[in-house]
Amino acid sequence: MIAIINYGVGNLRSVEKAFEAVGAKAVVTNDARAIGAADKVVLPGVGAFGECARSLRASGLDECVLAAAQQQKPLLGLCVGLQLLFDEGHEFGVHQGLGLMRGRVVRFPENGLRVPQIGWNQIEELQPHPLLEGLTEGTYFYFVHSYRIKADDGANVLAKTEYGIRYPTICASGSVCGVQFHPEKSQDAGLRLLANFAALK
């Protein structure tokens, strides 16, 4: 069973329905016991980094995320959920993340492109990973964000995307992984990625 953590942010039902569409059993829950009993855990996130970090800690469910990582359960961060896996976010101040990967979250540079990035963009695969099985080079996914990952360790970066600057969009460390885009809004490619996650051991 896949537990989708409900800490008060994000359109969680669309993520749940996307997993259902690929035949994976998933449930939206804020029950720490249910999350602890799950085989895999999904950390969604929509909005500002600081608000999401505060909501996650206020709910006490940050401990469930850390426990899943410690137990080496497959853990997937979505959008701001990926960003929360890193050390800190620099959005309206500096806010502490979960520290499961080294790095920080910073705003896109002011280079004439529209910020936030909204719409379809391609990924450039940098290293193979089961999460990317069956996804070809240049696959398009759907993005909505103003801030990007600056990873300290390039070994954690599975794929990058170009938007004025090349930045990490799929990251992983051990059983912990995450994507900057919204797979639940990314049609067939997004469903394939979620099916790949559901198949992780």
Summary of the structure (lengths in Angstrom):
residues: 201
radius of gyration: 15.2
end to end distance: 12.1
largest distance: 47.3
contacts: 692
relative contact order: 0.17
helix: 31%
strand: 31%
